[in-house]
Amino acid sequence: MPTTPPPGRAAPPGRSDPSQRIHQSRRSHQARRSRRSAASGAPRPSGSPLLLLALGHACVDVYQGAVAALVPFFLAERAYTYAAASGIVLAASLLSSVAQPLFGALTDKWPMPWLLPVSTLAGGVGVALSGVSGSYALTLAVVAVSGIGVAAYHPESARMARVASRGSHTAMGWFSLGGNLGFATAPLAVSAVVATGGLHASPLLIVPALVGAALCVAALRTVNAPTPTGRSASAATRPAGKDDWPAFLRMSGAIVCRSIVFVGLSAFISLYARQRTGGGEIAGTAALFVLYLGGAIGTVAGGRFATRYGRVRVVCWSYALTVPAVAGIVLVPGPLLYLFVALTSAGLYVPFSLHVTLGQDYLPRRVGTASGVTLGLTVSVGGIASPLIGAAADATSLQTALAPLIALPALGWLLLRTLHEPAMPEAAMSGAAKSAAAAPAADPAEAAASEAAAPDPARAVARAPHRDTARTTGT
């Protein structure tokens, strides 16, 4: 006998259509899975696009580290003074300092995803051409182009990484780790190219930019593509909040202090290590590599510490512990210098990714602007101080010129110690999800119908990522 009743007649008790039972079982499973996901809090970060963004970040930040790594070769092959060499660092930093907040403000208003691959190429072309001509003016110009390319990349990439990380401190730490690894490999790449072929071999340094541009294109396609579940939180659901400018400006002042220390050491640690250890070119390259590589560990650790202890507390302690580490670099001679370089690197990089998310949460209505300032103006403005350090080194000694850097992390700690922990939009979303999970379970058929009718935030981001972000952040 057929199990399906004739039309217009209900199925006998205890008997139903097998296909209907299968559909009901699937719907019930989907409803239970949705409740478990909501009960667990905020959604997990998207691994694939975050990995692509982190790798692309590494390719771009090779060119931030490459400028400082080229300084010893400019001194050796072109007989530049300390002040002239630091002027090249300034050229890469000054325009980047001004341009990044401008690009951040633009990305708050209009969709500019094309900036990621284009800016990556611009950053690479500038550094690749820096060794071609012996003209100081031309060298400054092409390095400035590289700085603008790096400036255009960071605000948009930070926004995309926040979408992919979904508020996870650890995930944003991995994104920042990509940039730190780019910094760390820069002196190795520059040494491998320039030490073998001289400055005229610098066009080979375009290779990371080509790889990075391809990774950026792939990341954009992955982030904007609908996910299989289509139910993950994104920037499209970030609620509007009130901008806290006083807190943001105090934190920005602290980042400026950190930037001066980092850029000053980046420009001169290679030369300083040769003097303090009595080693040659390898000793200088090793010191610069340790300065950049220690940040890789610090960035990931910062995300984990922030999850446990809170962002503001971790940032404050990092600045405080950086003071004795920098003092060790300036005052302790011999091989112990490398230990203090590593400690300084960790202290400077533990708060790096936390600066970005804190800035975004202090200015929830201007996420792009906050990213541009925390990653741009306040970071690269340290390059403005490099010529002053170089001029002081020419007039006295490099050790004397680096000594004032000891006080800057302490000043940053004073600015940070009164900050409050801002609310995270993803935490508010998690609370709403938990409330939904605590509600009585709906009928499986009704839950499935509700799920089918709900808008897909991933598709919304695919259609208009910036318009959604602007609406939810109040811009």
TORDREN-272831 format. One record per residue (C-alpha): residue in three letters; x negated, z negated, y negated. Coordinates in pm, 1 decimal. Layout:
 res       px       pz       py
 Ala        X        Z        Y
...
***
This chain:
 res       px       pz       py
 Met      0.0      0.0      0.0
 Pro   -132.1     75.4   -349.7
 Thr   -237.9   -223.8   -553.3
 Thr   -125.0    -71.6   -882.8
 Pro    246.1   -132.8   -947.7
 Pro    475.3    154.8  -1042.8
 Pro    523.8    221.7  -1415.4
 Gly    751.0    -29.6  -1587.1
 Arg    709.8   -290.7  -1311.1
 Ala    481.6   -595.8  -1345.1
 Ala    216.9   -659.4  -1085.3
 Pro    309.5   -911.4   -816.8
 Pro    173.4  -1264.4   -866.4
 Gly   -189.1  -1296.1   -753.9
 Arg   -241.8   -923.2   -751.0
 Ser   -384.9   -704.9  -1028.7
 Asp   -561.2   -377.1  -1086.4
 Pro   -928.3   -410.4   -973.3
 Ser  -1050.0   -213.3  -1275.2
 Gln   -859.0   -451.0  -1504.0
 Arg  -1021.9   -751.7  -1339.3
 Ile  -1365.8   -594.0  -1389.7
 His  -1299.3   -532.8  -1760.1
 Gln  -1169.5   -887.3  -1807.1
 Ser  -1481.2  -1026.2  -1636.5
 Arg  -1709.4   -823.8  -1863.8
 Arg  -1520.7   -933.6  -2175.1
 Ser  -1534.9  -1297.0  -2067.3
 His  -1911.2  -1267.2  -2012.1
 Gln  -1957.8  -1109.0  -2356.3
 Ala  -1756.5  -1387.2  -2520.0
 Arg  -1961.3  -1659.3  -2345.7
 Arg  -2286.0  -1484.8  -2445.1
 Ser  -2172.9  -1466.4  -2808.6
 Arg  -2087.8  -1838.6  -2810.0
 Arg  -2427.4  -1927.0  -2658.3
 Ser  -2606.2  -1713.6  -2918.7
 Ala  -2415.4  -1879.5  -3199.9
 Ala  -2484.0  -2225.7  -3062.6
 Ser  -2857.5  -2159.3  -3053.5
 Gly  -2868.8  -2114.4  -3432.3
 Ala  -3020.8  -1826.3  -3622.0
 Pro  -3077.2  -1501.8  -3430.2
 Arg  -3413.9  -1425.2  -3288.6
 Pro  -3650.7  -1194.9  -3476.7
 Ser  -3672.0   -830.1  -3379.9
 Gly  -4000.5   -788.2  -3196.2
 Ser  -4058.1   -412.7  -3200.6
 Pro  -4012.6   -341.4  -3574.4
 Leu  -4199.1   -659.8  -3666.0
 Leu  -4493.8   -551.9  -3451.2
 Leu  -4498.8   -209.1  -3615.3
 Leu  -4480.8   -364.4  -3961.4
 Ala  -4761.9   -608.2  -3876.8
 Leu  -4985.7   -327.3  -3751.0
 Gly  -4907.0   -117.9  -4057.6
 His  -4986.6   -420.1  -4274.7
 Ala  -5325.0   -442.6  -4104.9
 Cys  -5401.5    -79.8  -4185.5
 Val  -5311.9   -125.6  -4552.8
 Asp  -5504.6   -447.5  -4605.6
 Val  -5818.4   -288.2  -4467.3
 Tyr  -5842.3   -135.2  -4814.5
 Gln  -5806.8   -467.6  -4993.8
 Gly  -6097.0   -604.3  -4792.5
 Ala  -6295.5   -280.3  -4810.4
 Val  -6348.1   -301.8  -5187.8
 Ala  -6529.2   -636.0  -5160.5
 Ala  -6718.2   -513.7  -4852.9
 Leu  -6849.5   -214.5  -5052.5
 Val  -6999.7   -435.4  -5327.3
 Pro  -7337.5   -497.8  -5152.5
 Phe  -7376.2   -124.8  -5090.0
 Phe  -7301.1    -43.4  -5453.1
 Leu  -7569.8   -295.4  -5551.9
 Ala  -7820.0   -150.0  -5306.2
 Glu  -7764.5    225.0  -5353.0
 Arg  -7662.4    238.1  -5718.8
 Ala  -7846.6    -64.4  -5857.5
 Tyr  -7532.5   -215.8  -6012.1
 Thr  -7552.6   -559.6  -6170.6
 Tyr  -7330.1   -843.1  -6048.2
 Ala  -7099.8   -785.4  -6344.5
 Ala  -7077.0   -410.7  -6281.5
 Ala  -7005.3   -460.5  -5911.5
 Ser  -6737.2   -719.1  -5983.6
 Gly  -6584.6   -471.5  -6228.7
 Ile  -6503.2   -250.9  -5930.7
 Val  -6319.9   -542.3  -5769.9
 Leu  -6137.7   -586.5  -6099.7
 Ala  -6034.9   -220.6  -6104.5
 Ala  -5868.2   -261.8  -5765.4
 Ser  -5704.5   -588.2  -5867.8
 Leu  -5594.2   -543.7  -6227.3
 Leu  -5355.0   -251.2  -6186.3
 Ser  -5236.8   -398.2  -5857.6
 Ser  -5159.2   -725.7  -6036.1
 Val  -4938.1   -552.9  -6289.3
 Ala  -4786.8   -294.5  -6057.0
 Gln  -4668.6   -511.3  -5768.3
 Pro  -4402.8   -706.6  -5961.7
 Leu  -4282.4   -377.0  -6112.3
 Phe  -4248.3   -221.2  -5769.1
 Gly  -4074.5   -538.7  -5652.6
 Ala  -3818.9   -514.4  -5933.5
 Leu  -3759.6   -148.1  -5850.0
 Thr  -3702.5   -219.5  -5481.8
 Asp  -3445.3   -482.6  -5580.6
 Lys  -3236.0   -205.3  -5736.3
 Trp  -3298.9    119.3  -5546.7
 Pro  -3382.4    211.4  -5187.2
 Met  -3751.6    307.5  -5169.6
 Pro  -3848.8    294.6  -4800.5
 Trp  -4066.6    602.9  -4851.2
 Leu  -4305.1    378.4  -5046.7
 Leu  -4446.8    235.7  -4724.0
 Pro  -4616.2    549.5  -4581.2
 Val  -4692.8    700.2  -4924.9
 Ser  -4854.3    383.9  -5059.4
 Thr  -5054.3    343.5  -4738.7
 Leu  -5203.2    689.9  -4787.4
 Ala  -5275.6    622.1  -5155.2
 Gly  -5461.0    301.8  -5069.3
 Gly  -5676.3    484.8  -4818.0
 Val  -5753.1    788.2  -5033.1
 Gly  -5882.5    574.0  -5319.7
 Val  -6132.1    382.0  -5105.0
 Ala  -6231.5    694.1  -4912.0
 Leu  -6333.9    867.1  -5236.4
 Ser  -6515.3    566.1  -5384.5
 Gly  -6852.1    661.7  -5237.8
 Val  -6836.4   1035.3  -5299.6
 Ser  -6947.8   1040.7  -5663.7
 Gly  -7222.0    840.9  -5831.5
 Ser  -7016.4    821.1  -6150.1
 Tyr  -6921.3    461.9  -6230.0
 Ala  -6610.3    572.0  -6422.9
 Leu  -6489.3    790.3  -6135.6
 Thr  -6551.0    510.3  -5888.4
 Leu  -6341.4    275.9  -6100.6
 Ala  -6062.4    535.8  -6119.8
 Val  -6032.1    602.4  -5746.0
 Val  -6054.3    231.0  -5661.5
 Ala  -5773.9    171.8  -5914.0
 Val  -5563.4    432.6  -5730.6
 Ser  -5622.9    239.3  -5410.2
 Gly  -5510.5    -80.8  -5582.7
 Ile  -5187.5     83.3  -5698.9
 Gly  -5120.8    206.9  -5346.2
 Val  -5163.5   -143.7  -5206.4
 Ala  -4940.0   -276.6  -5485.4
 Ala  -4659.7    -36.1  -5399.4
 Tyr  -4672.3   -126.5  -5031.8
 His  -4631.7   -503.7  -5030.6
 Pro  -4294.0   -580.1  -5197.3
 Glu  -4101.4   -334.4  -4979.8
 Ser  -4288.4   -431.0  -4663.8
 Ala  -4222.1   -801.6  -4726.9
 Arg  -3849.6   -731.8  -4765.6
 Met  -3842.4   -530.3  -4443.9
 Ala  -4039.0   -799.7  -4260.8
 Arg  -3789.8  -1064.9  -4376.5
 Val  -3509.6   -851.7  -4230.6
 Ala  -3692.8   -813.8  -3900.0
 Ser  -3805.0  -1179.3  -3882.9
 Arg  -3454.0  -1314.0  -3963.7
 Gly  -3592.6  -1619.9  -4137.6
 Ser  -3846.0  -1722.2  -3872.5
 His  -4158.8  -1882.1  -4025.9
 Thr  -4358.0  -1793.9  -3716.8
 Ala  -4244.6  -1430.7  -3724.2
 Met  -4339.4  -1395.8  -4091.4
 Gly  -4670.7  -1552.8  -3997.9
 Trp  -4730.7  -1273.3  -3748.2
 Phe  -4650.1  -1015.5  -4015.8
 Ser  -4901.8  -1177.3  -4250.5
 Leu  -5148.4  -1198.9  -3962.9
 Gly  -5152.5   -820.0  -3955.0
 Gly  -5276.0   -812.0  -4312.9
 Asn  -5535.7  -1078.2  -4240.5
 Leu  -5669.3   -880.7  -3947.4
 Gly  -5697.7   -581.1  -4178.1
 Phe  -5901.2   -793.6  -4417.3
 Ala  -6116.0   -918.2  -4129.9
 Thr  -6196.3   -574.5  -3991.4
 Ala  -6272.1   -425.7  -4335.5
 Pro  -6636.9   -541.4  -4355.9
 Leu  -6695.7   -425.7  -3998.3
 Ala  -6543.0    -83.6  -4067.8
 Val  -6731.0    -44.0  -4396.5
 Ser  -7059.8   -148.9  -4239.3
 Ala  -7010.2     84.5  -3943.8
 Val  -6943.0    380.8  -4173.2
 Val  -7162.9    318.3  -4476.8
 Ala  -7459.6    159.0  -4298.8
 Thr  -7497.6    469.6  -4083.3
 Gly  -7413.9    747.1  -4331.6
 Gly  -7449.0    581.2  -4671.9
 Leu  -7181.2    571.9  -4939.1
 His  -7132.4    947.5  -4902.4
 Ala  -6976.2    879.6  -4559.5
 Ser  -6690.8    684.8  -4719.5
 Pro  -6430.4    964.4  -4658.5
 Leu  -6425.3    849.3  -4295.7
 Leu  -6249.6    534.7  -4417.7
 Ile  -5926.8    737.9  -4454.7
 Val  -5857.5    696.0  -4078.9
 Pro  -5676.1    356.8  -4101.3
 Ala  -5446.5    500.6  -4370.6
 Leu  -5341.8    788.0  -4147.2
 Val  -5265.7    550.0  -3861.4
 Gly  -5087.1    308.7  -4093.7
 Ala  -4864.5    579.8  -4243.1
 Ala  -4750.4    682.0  -3894.4
 Leu  -4677.1    318.5  -3805.7
 Cys  -4475.3    274.5  -4125.3
 Val  -4258.3    575.8  -4045.3
 Ala  -4194.5    441.0  -3695.1
 Ala  -4116.6     93.0  -3830.7
 Leu  -3864.1    227.7  -4080.0
 Arg  -3682.6    416.6  -3806.9
 Thr  -3676.0    107.8  -3584.5
 Val  -3560.2   -137.3  -3850.8
 Asn  -3287.7     93.1  -3979.1
 Ala  -3168.2    195.2  -3633.9
 Pro  -2873.0      4.3  -3481.3
 Thr  -2979.9   -252.0  -3223.8
 Pro  -2824.6   -249.2  -2874.6
 Thr  -2606.3   -551.8  -2948.0
 Gly  -2547.0   -464.6  -3311.9
 Arg  -2464.4   -826.3  -3392.6
 Ser  -2792.2   -965.6  -3527.3
 Ala  -2822.8  -1123.0  -3868.8
 Ser  -3005.4   -924.2  -4132.2
 Ala  -3067.3   -909.8  -4499.9
 Ala  -2719.6   -767.5  -4536.0
 Thr  -2578.0  -1112.6  -4468.4
 Arg  -2805.5  -1312.5  -4699.0
 Pro  -2578.5  -1517.7  -4927.7
 Ala  -2636.6  -1525.1  -5301.0
 Gly  -2796.0  -1835.3  -5447.6
 Lys  -2924.3  -1967.7  -5775.8
 Asp  -3271.1  -1864.0  -5893.0
 Asp  -3503.7  -2160.8  -5948.7
 Trp  -3754.1  -2019.7  -6197.0
 Pro  -3937.4  -2347.5  -6281.2
 Ala  -4021.7  -2409.7  -5914.9
 Phe  -4115.3  -2045.9  -5863.7
 Leu  -4348.6  -2045.2  -6166.0
 Arg  -4522.6  -2366.0  -6056.0
 Met  -4581.7  -2220.2  -5713.1
 Ser  -4706.5  -1896.9  -5871.2
 Gly  -4958.2  -2094.2  -6076.3
 Ala  -5090.7  -2253.8  -5758.1
 Ile  -5120.8  -1911.8  -5592.7
 Val  -5324.8  -1790.0  -5891.2
 Cys  -5569.8  -2076.0  -5827.1
 Arg  -5587.8  -1979.3  -5461.0
 Ser  -5635.9  -1614.2  -5554.3
 Ile  -5932.3  -1681.1  -5782.7
 Val  -6104.1  -1878.2  -5506.9
 Phe  -6036.4  -1616.1  -5242.3
 Val  -6126.2  -1308.8  -5448.9
 Gly  -6434.1  -1477.1  -5593.2
 Leu  -6561.4  -1566.8  -5246.9
 Ser  -6468.1  -1222.9  -5111.0
 Ala  -6675.3  -1051.3  -5378.1
 Phe  -6986.3  -1270.5  -5351.7
 Ile  -6989.5  -1458.7  -5019.8
 Ser  -7188.1  -1181.7  -4852.2
 Leu  -7464.2  -1199.0  -5113.3
 Tyr  -7445.4  -1579.1  -5127.5
 Ala  -7479.3  -1613.3  -4749.0
 Arg  -7798.5  -1407.4  -4756.9
 Gln  -7944.7  -1641.0  -5015.8
 Arg  -7835.9  -1969.5  -4851.9
 Thr  -7919.4  -1878.9  -4491.3
 Gly  -8226.8  -1662.7  -4551.8
 Gly  -8070.8  -1387.3  -4342.7
 Gly  -8033.7  -1021.4  -4415.3
 Glu  -7743.0   -780.9  -4427.0
 Ile  -7602.9   -903.8  -4094.8
 Ala  -7583.8  -1261.4  -4225.1
 Gly  -7381.8  -1146.1  -4527.1
 Thr  -7144.6   -929.8  -4324.4
 Ala  -7091.0  -1216.0  -4077.6
 Ala  -6994.7  -1455.0  -4359.1
 Leu  -6740.4  -1210.0  -4499.7
 Phe  -6601.8  -1147.5  -4151.1
 Val  -6559.5  -1523.3  -4091.7
 Leu  -6385.3  -1561.1  -4429.0
 Tyr  -6129.6  -1297.7  -4332.0
 Leu  -6096.6  -1379.3  -3961.0
 Gly  -6037.7  -1750.7  -4015.6
 Gly  -5729.7  -1649.1  -4208.5
 Ala  -5586.8  -1488.1  -3896.0
 Ile  -5577.2  -1826.5  -3725.8
 Gly  -5458.5  -2005.2  -4038.6
 Thr  -5164.9  -1773.7  -4099.8
 Val  -5014.7  -1814.7  -3752.5
 Ala  -5077.9  -2189.0  -3759.5
 Gly  -4907.4  -2210.7  -4098.9
 Gly  -4584.7  -2066.2  -3962.7
 Arg  -4581.2  -2310.3  -3671.5
 Phe  -4665.7  -2611.3  -3888.0
 Ala  -4392.7  -2515.5  -4136.4
 Thr  -4133.2  -2503.0  -3859.6
 Arg  -4220.9  -2861.0  -3766.7
 Tyr  -4314.2  -3027.8  -4096.1
 Gly  -4161.5  -2810.1  -4369.6
 Arg  -4315.0  -2539.4  -4585.8
 Val  -4386.2  -2736.2  -4902.7
 Arg  -4560.4  -3020.2  -4718.9
 Val  -4782.4  -2779.2  -4523.6
 Val  -4872.6  -2583.6  -4836.9
 Cys  -4965.5  -2900.7  -5028.4
 Trp  -5191.2  -3031.9  -4752.9
 Ser  -5359.5  -2691.7  -4718.9
 Tyr  -5457.9  -2688.7  -5085.4
 Ala  -5584.1  -3047.8  -5068.2
 Leu  -5801.8  -2982.0  -4763.3
 Thr  -5944.7  -2663.8  -4916.5
 Val  -6123.2  -2865.7  -5188.6
 Pro  -6392.9  -3019.7  -4962.9
 Ala  -6422.4  -2693.3  -4768.3
 Val  -6512.4  -2493.4  -5080.9
 Ala  -6749.5  -2771.1  -5186.6
 Gly  -6928.1  -2729.7  -4853.8
 Ile  -6976.2  -2357.4  -4915.8
 Val  -7128.2  -2418.7  -5257.5
 Leu  -7344.5  -2720.9  -5174.8
 Val  -7442.6  -2707.9  -4805.3
 Pro  -7727.5  -2468.4  -4715.2
 Gly  -7822.3  -2312.2  -4384.3
 Pro  -7606.8  -2214.2  -4085.6
 Leu  -7350.2  -2487.5  -4162.1
 Leu  -7235.0  -2254.9  -4438.8
 Tyr  -7038.4  -2056.4  -4179.4
 Leu  -6844.3  -2365.1  -4069.7
 Phe  -6731.7  -2431.9  -4424.9
 Val  -6646.3  -2063.9  -4473.2
 Ala  -6418.5  -2085.0  -4168.3
 Leu  -6254.4  -2406.8  -4293.4
 Thr  -6203.3  -2256.6  -4637.6
 Ser  -6051.2  -1945.2  -4484.1
 Ala  -5804.4  -2149.9  -4280.1
 Gly  -5711.9  -2363.5  -4581.2
 Leu  -5652.1  -2059.5  -4798.3
 Tyr  -5450.0  -1872.1  -4536.1
 Val  -5230.4  -2142.3  -4382.1
 Pro  -4992.8  -2122.0  -4681.4
 Phe  -5016.1  -1742.7  -4719.1
 Ser  -4693.7  -1634.4  -4545.3
 Leu  -4521.0  -1953.3  -4662.8
 His  -4580.2  -1849.1  -5024.5
 Val  -4380.4  -1533.0  -4956.3
 Thr  -4075.0  -1697.5  -4799.7
 Leu  -4077.2  -1983.2  -5050.3
 Gly  -4082.0  -1731.8  -5334.5
 Gln  -3794.5  -1538.1  -5180.2
 Asp  -3590.7  -1856.9  -5141.5
 Tyr  -3669.5  -1984.4  -5491.9
 Leu  -3546.4  -1646.5  -5624.7
 Pro  -3274.2  -1545.9  -5374.8
 Arg  -3124.3  -1300.3  -5624.9
 Arg  -3456.2  -1120.0  -5674.6
 Val  -3620.4  -1098.8  -5334.6
 Gly  -3823.6   -787.2  -5417.8
 Thr  -3947.8   -933.0  -5743.9
 Ala  -4044.2  -1258.0  -5571.6
 Ser  -4234.1  -1065.5  -5303.7
 Gly  -4411.7   -855.8  -5565.4
 Val  -4524.8  -1162.6  -5756.6
 Thr  -4631.3  -1376.3  -5458.6
 Leu  -4805.3  -1085.8  -5284.1
 Gly  -4917.6   -901.4  -5595.1
 Leu  -4952.1  -1052.5  -5938.8
 Thr  -5057.6  -1398.1  -5824.4
 Val  -5280.8  -1273.1  -5541.9
 Ser  -5470.8   -986.5  -5704.0
 Val  -5493.1  -1154.4  -6044.8
 Gly  -5790.5  -1337.2  -5896.5
 Gly  -5980.9  -1013.6  -5938.4
 Ile  -5965.1  -1062.0  -6314.8
 Ala  -6189.1  -1367.0  -6277.1
 Ser  -6448.1  -1176.6  -6071.9
 Pro  -6633.1  -1027.1  -6372.3
 Leu  -6655.7  -1375.4  -6523.7
 Ile  -6811.0  -1506.5  -6202.8
 Gly  -7046.1  -1207.6  -6195.2
 Ala  -7150.3  -1255.7  -6558.2
 Ala  -7214.6  -1626.7  -6496.1
 Ala  -7424.4  -1537.1  -6190.3
 Asp  -7631.4  -1291.4  -6395.4
 Ala  -7689.8  -1558.5  -6662.1
 Thr  -7759.8  -1853.3  -6428.9
 Ser  -7736.5  -1832.1  -6048.6
 Leu  -7473.7  -1736.7  -5795.7
 Gln  -7443.1  -2098.8  -5680.4
 Thr  -7374.1  -2217.1  -6033.7
 Ala  -7118.0  -1940.3  -6085.1
 Leu  -6929.2  -2035.3  -5767.7
 Ala  -6924.0  -2410.3  -5836.6
 Pro  -6607.5  -2406.3  -6056.2
 Leu  -6412.8  -2270.9  -5757.9
 Ile  -6417.3  -2620.6  -5607.4
 Ala  -6171.1  -2751.3  -5867.7
 Leu  -5911.6  -2474.3  -5837.7
 Pro  -5746.6  -2581.0  -5507.2
 Ala  -5710.4  -2930.3  -5653.7
 Leu  -5531.8  -2783.9  -5955.9
 Gly  -5305.9  -2588.6  -5722.2
 Trp  -5219.6  -2908.0  -5533.0
 Leu  -5118.0  -3076.6  -5859.0
 Leu  -4879.0  -2789.5  -5933.5
 Leu  -4727.8  -2794.9  -5584.3
 Arg  -4684.9  -3165.8  -5520.7
 Thr  -4352.7  -3191.5  -5711.6
 Leu  -4187.0  -2888.4  -5550.6
 His  -3876.5  -2922.8  -5335.4
 Glu  -3801.5  -2742.1  -5012.4
 Pro  -3556.6  -2460.5  -5099.0
 Ala  -3260.8  -2378.0  -4881.0
 Met  -3303.2  -2084.0  -4646.0
 Pro  -3011.6  -1835.9  -4630.4
 Glu  -3071.9  -1793.2  -4259.3
 Ala  -3017.7  -2167.6  -4211.3
 Ala  -2678.4  -2140.7  -4379.0
 Met  -2592.6  -1852.5  -4148.6
 Ser  -2704.5  -2062.5  -3852.1
 Gly  -2473.9  -2345.9  -3958.5
 Ala  -2181.0  -2108.6  -3980.5
 Ala  -2266.7  -1972.8  -3637.1
 Lys  -2276.4  -2323.0  -3488.8
 Ser  -1936.6  -2400.8  -3641.5
 Ala  -1798.7  -2086.5  -3482.8
 Ala  -1951.0  -2185.6  -3150.0
 Ala  -1786.7  -2528.7  -3169.4
 Ala  -1441.5  -2375.3  -3216.2
 Pro  -1214.2  -2337.2  -2909.6
 Ala  -1296.0  -2034.4  -2704.8
 Ala  -1067.8  -1740.1  -2770.5
 Asp   -901.4  -1535.3  -2505.9
 Pro  -1154.8  -1287.7  -2361.7
 Ala   -940.2   -989.3  -2454.4
 Glu   -895.4  -1117.9  -2811.4
 Ala  -1269.3  -1191.8  -2842.6
 Ala  -1354.3   -841.6  -2731.3
 Ala  -1104.7   -690.4  -2975.1
 Ser  -1245.2   -904.3  -3257.4
 Glu  -1598.2   -802.3  -3167.0
 Ala  -1504.8   -436.1  -3165.4
 Ala  -1342.2   -467.1  -3507.4
 Ala  -1635.2   -658.3  -3664.8
 Pro  -1867.7   -452.5  -3882.1
 Asp  -2211.8   -387.7  -3741.5
 Pro  -2470.3   -529.0  -3985.4
 Ala  -2748.8   -322.8  -3831.5
 Arg  -2552.9     -4.5  -3902.1
 Ala  -2481.0   -129.3  -4251.2
 Val  -2853.7   -172.7  -4312.0
 Ala  -2914.4    173.5  -4170.1
 Arg  -2670.0    325.9  -4417.0
 Ala  -2777.4    138.2  -4728.0
 Pro  -3036.0   -135.2  -4673.4
 His  -3108.6   -199.0  -5040.6
 Arg  -2748.3   -182.9  -5154.0
 Asp  -2653.8   -450.5  -4901.1
 Thr  -2948.2   -668.6  -4998.9
 Ala  -2870.4   -629.0  -5367.7
 Arg  -2507.9   -724.4  -5312.6
 Thr  -2586.4  -1035.5  -5114.4
 Thr  -2872.5  -1148.9  -5337.1
 Gly  -2681.2  -1099.8  -5659.8
 Thr  -2893.8   -819.2  -5807.9
***
